[in-house]
Amino acid sequence: MQRLTRTRYHIVQTLTRETNVLLTNLFLKFSSYSSGPFGKKTSATSLAVIQEFASVEDIVNMSIEDLIAFVVESGKNRFDHPQEVAQALQKAARSSYRLPKAMADAVNLAMASNIRIIRSLQEQANSLKKAIEEHLATIPQTLTSVPGIATIFAAGLISEIGDIQRFPNQMSLAKYAGLAWTENQSGDFKGVESLLF
């Protein structure tokens, strides 16, 4: 399980870096996209918009009916108010600055590459998540009953700690995890320095 959780962690880090590169290029292509309707810029619908439209002019010039149909189709009918999504998208497109064609072509090519990589990484992360969840289901544990600890985090803790019996007490485990407080002593004074995250 440790190999699975570490591999997924590496993939998620790579996905984050690739997403940051995509967002940098996205700002060049569509400067007001962040004020658009998509909270998650790497959602399936958002990626479809980024990939489908070569420029913001394409969105501005598209009829609202066609844009609504695109949002419904690419969003697989998940939006409660597709008309509002389409209108917000057009509004963001209108307020974005325009790139020269030569630069727009280069940015679109770079973004197409980013999107292919992001989709592949998302697929790999989901596949590993499923394998981790299946593996964790075979291990008796109560970590997932703690609010805020989901299966992936629990699997990471279990796989990194290993057999908890190898630690003589709670303080040893805390030190192993880097959570132990540093004790400072000077004469009769004894103090502790805690790390708060």
Backbone as CSV, one residue per row, in Angstrom:
resi,resn,N_x,N_y,N_z,CA_x,CA_y,CA_z,C_x,C_y,C_z
1,MET,0.831,-1.189,0.000,0.000,0.000,0.000,0.881,1.261,0.000
2,GLN,2.051,1.150,0.623,2.949,2.309,0.673,3.357,2.742,-0.734
3,ARG,3.645,1.770,-1.591,4.009,2.106,-2.977,2.866,2.833,-3.668
4,LEU,1.644,2.372,-3.440,0.476,2.992,-4.068,0.276,4.423,-3.577
5,THR,0.342,4.626,-2.254,0.103,5.977,-1.716,1.219,6.936,-2.123
6,ARG,2.452,6.458,-2.138,3.563,7.332,-2.549,3.477,7.673,-4.034
7,THR,3.094,6.693,-4.840,2.947,6.953,-6.280,1.824,7.951,-6.536
8,ARG,0.704,7.778,-5.836,-0.407,8.719,-6.006,-0.002,10.118,-5.553
9,TYR,0.739,10.204,-4.464,1.222,11.497,-3.974,2.087,12.184,-5.038
10,HIS,2.977,11.412,-5.652,3.838,11.947,-6.720,2.995,12.418,-7.910
11,ILE,1.996,11.637,-8.288,1.147,12.002,-9.419,0.367,13.278,-9.115
12,VAL,-0.146,13.395,-7.892,-0.906,14.594,-7.517,0.002,15.826,-7.524
13,GLN,1.246,15.677,-7.072,2.191,16.799,-7.133,2.449,17.210,-8.585
14,THR,2.646,16.230,-9.449,2.875,16.503,-10.870,1.644,17.157,-11.487
15,LEU,0.473,16.680,-11.114,-0.783,17.253,-11.597,-0.912,18.716,-11.176
16,THR,-0.515,19.026,-9.961,-0.562,20.407,-9.474,0.371,21.300,-10.273
17,ARG,1.579,20.817,-10.525,2.536,21.611,-11.331,2.013,21.832,-12.744
18,GLU,1.480,20.784,-13.345,0.962,20.886,-14.717,-0.239,21.823,-14.771
19,THR,-1.076,21.776,-13.739,-2.227,22.671,-13.667,-1.772,24.121,-13.556
20,ASN,-0.726,24.372,-12.783,-0.204,25.737,-12.654,0.321,26.267,-13.987
21,VAL,0.974,25.404,-14.761,1.443,25.807,-16.091,0.250,26.124,-16.985
22,LEU,-0.779,25.278,-16.925,-1.992,25.509,-17.714,-2.634,26.843,-17.338
23,LEU,-2.736,27.130,-16.055,-3.369,28.368,-15.607,-2.577,29.598,-16.030
24,THR,-1.259,29.477,-16.084,-0.426,30.585,-16.573,-0.737,30.862,-18.034
25,ASN,-0.797,29.807,-18.835,-1.134,29.975,-20.255,-2.579,30.429,-20.435
26,LEU,-3.453,29.933,-19.572,-4.859,30.317,-19.650,-5.028,31.817,-19.425
27,PHE,-4.260,32.373,-18.512,-4.354,33.804,-18.265,-3.979,34.593,-19.525
28,LEU,-2.992,34.081,-20.280,-2.613,34.763,-21.524,-3.745,34.683,-22.550
29,LYS,-4.367,33.520,-22.650,-5.408,33.312,-23.654,-6.733,33.957,-23.257
30,PHE,-7.057,33.886,-21.965,-8.393,34.255,-21.503,-8.225,34.926,-20.142
31,SER,-7.817,36.180,-20.160,-7.401,36.866,-18.933,-8.480,36.958,-17.866
32,SER,-9.729,36.961,-18.226,-10.815,37.070,-17.236,-11.458,35.730,-16.915
33,TYR,-10.823,34.638,-17.285,-11.408,33.310,-17.064,-11.634,33.026,-15.583
34,SER,-10.757,33.561,-14.741,-10.899,33.308,-13.299,-12.192,33.882,-12.740
35,SER,-12.736,34.904,-13.406,-14.009,35.462,-12.950,-15.193,34.785,-13.651
36,GLY,-14.904,33.759,-14.429,-15.941,33.028,-15.148,-16.700,32.071,-14.253
37,PRO,-17.493,31.194,-14.830,-18.428,30.364,-14.063,-17.832,29.109,-13.426
38,PHE,-16.589,28.761,-13.762,-16.049,27.487,-13.285,-15.129,27.686,-12.092
39,GLY,-15.536,27.133,-10.964,-14.710,27.223,-9.757,-13.444,26.404,-9.924
40,LYS,-13.577,25.200,-10.454,-12.428,24.330,-10.671,-12.036,24.425,-12.147
41,LYS,-10.871,24.975,-12.393,-10.439,25.227,-13.779,-10.085,23.951,-14.532
42,THR,-9.883,22.841,-13.808,-9.552,21.589,-14.480,-10.727,20.612,-14.492
43,SER,-11.943,21.118,-14.268,-13.124,20.249,-14.395,-13.287,19.885,-15.871
44,ALA,-14.031,18.844,-16.133,-14.209,18.374,-17.514,-14.795,19.471,-18.404
45,THR,-15.790,20.202,-17.906,-16.416,21.256,-18.709,-15.450,22.407,-18.953
46,SER,-14.724,22.792,-17.929,-13.765,23.880,-18.072,-12.682,23.522,-19.092
47,LEU,-12.158,22.302,-18.991,-11.134,21.871,-19.953,-11.699,21.823,-21.371
48,ALA,-12.966,21.432,-21.508,-13.601,21.401,-22.836,-13.688,22.808,-23.416
49,VAL,-14.037,23.789,-22.587,-14.107,25.189,-23.045,-12.725,25.666,-23.486
50,ILE,-11.725,25.400,-22.658,-10.361,25.845,-22.952,-9.874,25.241,-24.263
51,GLN,-10.180,23.966,-24.454,-9.684,23.265,-25.636,-10.498,23.566,-26.895
52,GLU,-11.789,23.720,-26.756,-12.670,23.873,-27.920,-12.537,25.233,-28.591
53,PHE,-12.387,26.284,-27.800,-12.396,27.635,-28.361,-10.976,28.156,-28.528
54,ALA,-10.609,28.455,-29.768,-9.253,28.911,-30.061,-8.975,30.296,-29.494
55,SER,-10.021,31.103,-29.365,-9.829,32.453,-28.835,-11.086,32.901,-28.103
56,VAL,-10.946,33.983,-27.349,-12.116,34.523,-26.648,-13.129,35.072,-27.639
57,GLU,-12.667,35.475,-28.805,-13.582,35.982,-29.840,-14.585,34.916,-30.263
58,ASP,-14.134,33.655,-30.284,-15.042,32.558,-30.648,-16.207,32.463,-29.676
59,ILE,-15.925,32.698,-28.393,-16.982,32.645,-27.370,-17.877,33.875,-27.477
60,VAL,-17.269,35.035,-27.675,-18.024,36.285,-27.785,-18.969,36.233,-28.978
61,ASN,-18.500,35.712,-30.104,-19.288,35.695,-31.340,-20.301,34.552,-31.423
62,MET,-20.205,33.590,-30.520,-21.125,32.460,-30.553,-22.486,32.897,-29.999
63,SER,-23.541,32.391,-30.591,-24.871,32.736,-30.076,-25.042,32.121,-28.696
64,ILE,-25.805,32.768,-27.854,-25.997,32.291,-26.491,-26.660,30.921,-26.477
65,GLU,-27.524,30.652,-27.454,-28.184,29.355,-27.532,-27.177,28.239,-27.812
66,ASP,-26.260,28.512,-28.759,-25.229,27.512,-29.085,-24.279,27.298,-27.904
67,LEU,-23.963,28.377,-27.199,-23.070,28.273,-26.049,-23.747,27.487,-24.912
68,ILE,-25.031,27.707,-24.729,-25.786,26.946,-23.719,-25.769,25.460,-24.087
69,ALA,-25.995,25.160,-25.363,-25.980,23.764,-25.821,-24.607,23.139,-25.581
70,PHE,-23.538,23.908,-25.827,-22.177,23.413,-25.585,-21.965,23.118,-24.106
71,VAL,-22.409,24.032,-23.240,-22.263,23.861,-21.788,-23.031,22.628,-21.311
72,VAL,-24.245,22.451,-21.819,-25.065,21.298,-21.433,-24.388,20.005,-21.869
73,GLU,-23.899,19.972,-23.118,-23.277,18.756,-23.652,-21.965,18.445,-22.947
74,SER,-21.068,19.428,-22.843,-19.753,19.171,-22.233,-19.869,18.968,-20.727
75,GLY,-20.892,19.549,-20.113,-21.119,19.362,-18.679,-21.989,18.160,-18.366
76,LYS,-22.362,17.415,-19.399,-23.200,16.218,-19.264,-24.464,16.516,-18.449
77,ASN,-25.013,17.689,-18.719,-26.285,18.124,-18.138,-26.247,18.219,-16.607
78,ARG,-25.052,18.527,-16.046,-24.906,18.618,-14.595,-25.214,20.002,-14.036
79,PHE,-25.256,21.010,-14.893,-25.490,22.370,-14.415,-26.979,22.620,-14.235
80,ASP,-27.334,23.164,-13.075,-28.735,23.493,-12.814,-29.215,24.645,-13.688
81,HIS,-28.320,25.602,-13.955,-28.666,26.794,-14.729,-27.626,27.015,-15.832
82,PRO,-27.674,26.208,-16.907,-26.665,26.329,-17.967,-26.671,27.698,-18.648
83,GLN,-27.831,28.361,-18.662,-27.890,29.691,-19.289,-27.014,30.681,-18.506
84,GLU,-27.053,30.614,-17.189,-26.225,31.498,-16.365,-24.739,31.205,-16.574
85,VAL,-24.397,29.931,-16.710,-23.004,29.538,-16.956,-22.539,30.117,-18.292
86,ALA,-23.357,29.964,-19.319,-23.008,30.475,-20.649,-22.882,31.992,-20.645
87,GLN,-23.792,32.670,-19.963,-23.730,34.132,-19.899,-22.482,34.603,-19.151
88,ALA,-22.139,33.934,-18.058,-20.940,34.301,-17.294,-19.686,34.057,-18.125
89,LEU,-19.705,33.000,-18.913,-18.574,32.685,-19.786,-18.410,33.757,-20.860
90,GLN,-19.510,34.159,-21.484,-19.448,35.219,-22.496,-19.013,36.548,-21.894
91,LYS,-19.485,36.853,-20.712,-19.112,38.096,-20.042,-17.604,38.115,-19.756
92,ALA,-17.082,36.988,-19.271,-15.640,36.895,-19.011,-14.845,37.028,-20.310
93,ALA,-15.361,36.434,-21.391,-14.679,36.522,-22.685,-14.645,37.962,-23.193
94,ARG,-15.750,38.683,-23.027,-15.803,40.079,-23.484,-14.804,40.961,-22.740
95,SER,-14.594,40.677,-21.457,-13.706,41.543,-20.671,-12.235,41.115,-20.734
96,SER,-11.928,40.065,-21.480,-10.540,39.618,-21.630,-9.850,40.370,-22.751
97,TYR,-8.532,40.545,-22.593,-7.797,41.195,-23.672,-7.482,40.173,-24.761
98,ARG,-7.159,40.673,-25.944,-6.953,39.801,-27.106,-5.463,39.599,-27.376
99,LEU,-5.117,38.371,-27.752,-3.730,38.047,-28.110,-3.527,38.167,-29.615
100,PRO,-2.316,38.539,-30.046,-2.015,38.475,-31.479,-2.086,37.015,-31.943
101,LYS,-2.437,36.806,-33.198,-2.666,35.447,-33.697,-1.471,34.531,-33.502
102,ALA,-0.266,35.009,-33.791,0.930,34.160,-33.674,1.099,33.667,-32.239
103,MET,0.892,34.560,-31.296,1.031,34.167,-29.895,-0.131,33.271,-29.471
104,ALA,-1.321,33.563,-29.949,-2.495,32.748,-29.609,-2.306,31.307,-30.077
105,ASP,-1.743,31.112,-31.268,-1.509,29.756,-31.781,-0.540,28.994,-30.889
106,ALA,0.540,29.655,-30.458,1.530,29.015,-29.588,0.920,28.665,-28.229
107,VAL,0.143,29.581,-27.686,-0.497,29.355,-26.388,-1.502,28.202,-26.489
108,ASN,-2.284,28.158,-27.557,-3.254,27.078,-27.738,-2.574,25.717,-27.847
109,LEU,-1.460,25.662,-28.563,-0.720,24.405,-28.708,-0.169,23.956,-27.360
110,ALA,0.398,24.902,-26.596,0.936,24.572,-25.271,-0.185,24.094,-24.348
111,MET,-1.328,24.765,-24.402,-2.441,24.396,-23.545,-3.025,23.032,-23.922
112,ALA,-3.067,22.722,-25.192,-3.568,21.411,-25.632,-2.691,20.299,-25.052
113,SER,-1.380,20.550,-25.042,-0.447,19.587,-24.458,-0.684,19.464,-22.957
114,ASN,-0.839,20.612,-22.269,-1.126,20.599,-20.823,-2.389,19.801,-20.522
115,ILE,-3.423,20.020,-21.297,-4.709,19.363,-21.051,-4.595,17.852,-21.220
116,ARG,-3.871,17.411,-22.255,-3.684,15.960,-22.447,-2.965,15.359,-21.238
117,ILE,-1.934,16.036,-20.757,-1.179,15.544,-19.602,-2.064,15.536,-18.356
118,ILE,-2.817,16.607,-18.133,-3.694,16.710,-16.957,-4.736,15.595,-16.967
119,ARG,-5.363,15.355,-18.109,-6.376,14.295,-18.186,-5.766,12.926,-17.898
120,SER,-4.565,12.689,-18.407,-3.883,11.419,-18.151,-3.547,11.275,-16.666
121,LEU,-3.034,12.340,-16.064,-2.694,12.301,-14.641,-3.943,12.122,-13.771
122,GLN,-5.038,12.784,-14.141,-6.292,12.616,-13.394,-6.761,11.166,-13.453
123,GLU,-6.656,10.560,-14.620,-7.061,9.171,-14.791,-6.192,8.246,-13.938
124,GLN,-4.878,8.496,-13.933,-3.965,7.670,-13.130,-4.226,7.846,-11.637
125,ALA,-4.459,9.087,-11.206,-4.733,9.351,-9.789,-6.019,8.649,-9.353
126,ASN,-7.040,8.682,-10.196,-8.305,8.014,-9.869,-8.146,6.500,-9.822
127,SER,-7.351,5.952,-10.741,-7.103,4.513,-10.753,-6.367,4.081,-9.488
128,LEU,-5.360,4.856,-9.093,-4.627,4.543,-7.867,-5.511,4.705,-6.635
129,LYS,-6.370,5.713,-6.643,-7.284,5.923,-5.515,-8.174,4.709,-5.323
130,LYS,-8.685,4.181,-6.415,-9.549,3.004,-6.344,-8.782,1.805,-5.774
131,ALA,-7.543,1.609,-6.234,-6.723,0.493,-5.748,-6.402,0.664,-4.259
132,ILE,-6.110,1.886,-3.840,-5.813,2.159,-2.426,-7.042,1.889,-1.572
133,GLU,-8.206,2.353,-2.029,-9.445,2.129,-1.279,-9.753,0.640,-1.140
134,GLU,-9.534,-0.123,-2.212,-9.772,-1.567,-2.165,-8.812,-2.239,-1.183
135,HIS,-7.556,-1.810,-1.207,-6.549,-2.393,-0.315,-6.851,-2.027,1.140
136,LEU,-7.225,-0.775,1.375,-7.519,-0.312,2.733,-8.731,-1.049,3.312
137,ALA,-9.673,-1.414,2.468,-10.873,-2.115,2.933,-10.531,-3.474,3.545
138,THR,-9.380,-4.033,3.208,-8.974,-5.341,3.746,-8.243,-5.216,5.082
139,ILE,-7.958,-3.991,5.502,-7.208,-3.768,6.741,-8.156,-3.255,7.827
140,PRO,-8.183,-3.930,8.971,-9.030,-3.422,10.053,-8.441,-2.104,10.585
141,GLN,-9.226,-1.048,10.566,-8.757,0.256,11.036,-9.952,1.134,11.362
142,THR,-9.708,2.135,12.189,-10.783,3.053,12.577,-10.445,4.490,12.217
143,LEU,-9.340,4.714,11.516,-8.931,6.080,11.170,-9.988,6.825,10.375
144,THR,-10.652,6.138,9.462,-11.625,6.816,8.604,-12.866,7.258,9.372
145,SER,-13.010,6.821,10.624,-14.136,7.287,11.443,-13.854,8.664,12.042
146,VAL,-12.605,9.123,11.936,-12.232,10.441,12.452,-12.626,11.497,11.416
147,PRO,-13.395,12.510,11.814,-13.772,13.556,10.851,-12.536,14.203,10.223
148,GLY,-12.550,14.304,8.903,-11.435,14.929,8.190,-10.405,13.942,7.667
149,ILE,-10.480,12.697,8.082,-9.534,11.688,7.586,-10.293,10.759,6.640
150,ALA,-10.038,10.933,5.372,-10.675,10.095,4.353,-9.781,8.886,4.067
151,THR,-10.192,8.066,3.128,-9.487,6.805,2.878,-8.045,6.999,2.417
152,ILE,-7.792,7.961,1.537,-6.435,8.141,1.014,-5.487,8.598,2.115
153,PHE,-5.937,9.535,2.932,-5.107,10.031,4.030,-4.868,8.919,5.055
154,ALA,-5.913,8.169,5.373,-5.785,7.050,6.312,-4.809,6.007,5.778
155,ALA,-4.915,5.699,4.497,-4.013,4.722,3.884,-2.567,5.206,3.947
156,GLY,-2.365,6.509,3.706,-1.017,7.074,3.798,-0.453,6.951,5.202
157,LEU,-1.265,7.276,6.201,-0.815,7.160,7.600,-0.473,5.716,7.950
158,ILE,-1.366,4.808,7.624,-1.155,3.405,7.950,0.080,2.853,7.251
159,SER,0.241,3.188,5.975,1.374,2.634,5.232,2.709,3.230,5.670
160,GLU,2.719,4.478,6.098,3.981,5.093,6.533,4.343,4.701,7.965
161,ILE,3.349,4.531,8.835,3.617,4.145,10.224,3.954,2.661,10.309
162,GLY,3.262,1.858,9.519,3.498,0.413,9.574,2.898,-0.179,10.844
163,ASP,3.621,-1.109,11.440,3.153,-1.753,12.668,3.322,-0.792,13.838
164,ILE,2.227,-0.365,14.410,2.265,0.628,15.494,2.918,0.056,16.755
165,GLN,2.975,-1.273,16.859,3.581,-1.916,18.030,5.098,-1.669,18.103
166,ARG,5.698,-1.223,17.031,7.143,-0.969,17.051,7.492,0.293,17.831
167,PHE,6.480,1.094,18.172,6.703,2.297,18.976,6.375,1.990,20.437
168,PRO,7.308,2.273,21.366,7.069,1.943,22.773,5.963,2.779,23.431
169,ASN,5.730,4.010,22.892,4.686,4.856,23.481,4.235,5.897,22.457
170,GLN,3.241,6.709,22.866,2.685,7.717,21.962,3.723,8.759,21.573
171,MET,4.592,9.131,22.524,5.598,10.149,22.254,6.570,9.683,21.165
172,SER,6.907,8.417,21.164,7.807,7.891,20.129,7.171,8.017,18.743
173,LEU,5.881,7.703,18.668,5.167,7.833,17.397,5.095,9.297,16.974
174,ALA,4.816,10.189,17.937,4.757,11.621,17.630,6.106,12.124,17.128
175,LYS,7.194,11.667,17.740,8.546,12.074,17.288,8.805,11.558,15.872
176,TYR,8.397,10.311,15.615,8.573,9.730,14.284,7.849,10.563,13.230
177,ALA,6.668,11.052,13.595,5.867,11.858,12.669,6.310,13.318,12.628
178,GLY,7.264,13.693,13.474,7.724,15.079,13.494,6.763,16.000,14.224
179,LEU,5.956,15.434,15.118,4.953,16.225,15.825,5.297,16.450,17.291
180,ALA,6.409,15.880,17.742,6.773,16.024,19.156,7.250,17.436,19.433
181,TRP,6.922,17.901,20.613,7.347,19.230,21.024,8.776,19.178,21.515
182,THR,9.525,20.206,21.181,10.909,20.302,21.624,10.932,20.836,23.049
183,GLU,11.669,20.154,23.907,11.763,20.588,25.297,13.013,21.436,25.486
184,ASN,12.844,22.579,26.114,13.961,23.467,26.415,14.086,23.591,27.924
185,GLN,15.322,23.478,28.428,15.521,23.549,29.865,16.688,24.478,30.167
186,SER,16.474,25.353,31.139,17.513,26.264,31.587,17.367,26.433,33.095
187,GLY,18.292,25.875,33.824,18.199,25.947,35.277,16.959,25.232,35.770
188,ASP,16.128,25.933,36.532,14.898,25.349,37.058,13.728,25.473,36.085
189,PHE,13.933,26.230,34.979,12.843,26.455,34.011,12.812,25.334,32.978
190,LYS,11.627,24.836,32.727,11.433,23.828,31.685,10.322,24.317,30.774
191,GLY,10.574,24.433,29.493,9.578,24.909,28.545,9.495,24.003,27.345
192,VAL,8.414,24.128,26.612,8.253,23.351,25.385,7.946,24.294,24.237
193,GLU,8.429,23.951,23.088,8.172,24.731,21.881,7.349,23.874,20.957
194,SER,6.141,24.300,20.675,5.264,23.493,19.830,5.197,24.097,18.443
195,LEU,5.040,23.232,17.481,4.866,23.669,16.094,3.383,23.628,15.790
196,LEU,2.813,24.766,15.465,1.400,24.797,15.100,1.300,25.032,13.612
197,PHE,0.508,24.228,12.943,0.376,24.344,11.499,-0.907,25.040,11.165
